[in-house]
Amino acid sequence: MIGALRGLRVLDLSRILAGPFCAQMLADHGAEVIKVEAPSGDETRRWGPPFADEAETTSAYYQGLNRTKANIVLDLRLPRARDVLHDLISRADVVVENFKVGTMQRWGLGYESRLAEEFPGRLLPDHWLRRRRAAWRHAGV
């Protein structure tokens, strides 16, 4: 793969617009992006029409935001799947997630409680943005 971000590994745990778009832009610039989906698949796969296939199983929306990503299915309700996720995080340079606040913490993968200490150089954009928003609210911005 060519591009300014060649050699960068991104783990995409996101869903619905902002996160997938962020990860897709990184992929468009050469990053290797691995998208994690639930066994039921990303809900946007069914957001159509238009669909990208005749069987109407993959929406054009989903295809547009995930076109060059590798996929893995993990049922993150299961401890073994969370172990696999932790291993994927350990091998990623960037993790993009937009779960509801507290979800990663409940899975034992909270940023402050675990990941920041284990992977101090890891970039987790959603975590950073949440902290900035909280600081801005506090400052009245």
C-alpha positions, -999 to 999 in steps of 0.1 A, spaced: 0 0 0 12 35 -8 5 67 10 18 90 38 5 67 65 19 34 51 30 12 80 5 27 104 -19 1 119 -54 14 129 -79 -6 149 -114 6 140 -139 -2 168 -163 25 157 -198 25 142 -220 51 125 -204 80 106 -177 99 125 -155 69 136 -158 49 104 -151 81 84 -120 89 105 -107 54 100 -115 54 63 -95 87 58 -65 71 75 -69 40 52 -72 63 21 -38 77 31 -22 43 33 -28 30 69 -37 -6 74 -72 -5 91 -87 -35 109 -124 -31 115 -140 -50 144 -176 -60 140 -201 -78 162 -214 -112 150 -245 -95 137 -223 -71 116 -222 -34 116 -257 -21 115 -249 3 87 -245 -27 64 -282 -27 60 -287 11 56 -301 11 21 -310 15 -6 -288 19 -24 -270 -14 -19 -236 -23 -32 -247 -59 -41 -277 -75 -57 -285 -95 -26 -290 -62 -7 -267 -73 22 -242 -44 20 -253 -8 17 -234 16 -4 -231 37 28 -213 9 46 -191 1 15 -181 37 11 -169 40 47 -152 6 49 -140 -1 14 -104 -10 21 -105 -22 57 -98 -57 68 -126 -71 90 -127 -93 121 -158 -105 139 -156 -105 178 -184 -110 202 -171 -86 228 -196 -98 254 -173 -128 258 -141 -126 279 -120 -145 252 -131 -120 225 -120 -91 248 -86 -109 252 -83 -109 214 -93 -73 213 -66 -64 239 -41 -82 217 -53 -62 187 -50 -30 206 -14 -40 216 -4 -42 180 -22 -10 168 -8 25 165 -42 41 166 -75 29 181 -107 46 169 -137 38 191 -170 55 197 -188 32 221 -210 47 248 -191 62 276 -180 35 301 -182 5 276 -145 0 273 -142 4 311 -168 -23 317 -149 -47 295 -117 -41 315 -102 -20 287 -107 15 300 -81 41 289 -73 56 324 -76 23 343 -55 1 319 -46 12 284 -28 44 291 -4 26 314 1 -4 291 3 15 259 15 51 267 21 61 231 -12 48 217 -35 73 202 -72 69 210 -89 98 193 -123 94 209 -108 94 244 -88 125 236 -119 143 222 -140 134 252 -114 149 275 -112 181 254 -149 185 253 -151 181 291 -123 207 296 -140 231 271 -174 227 290 -156 234 323 -139 265 308 -173 277 294 -162 273 257 
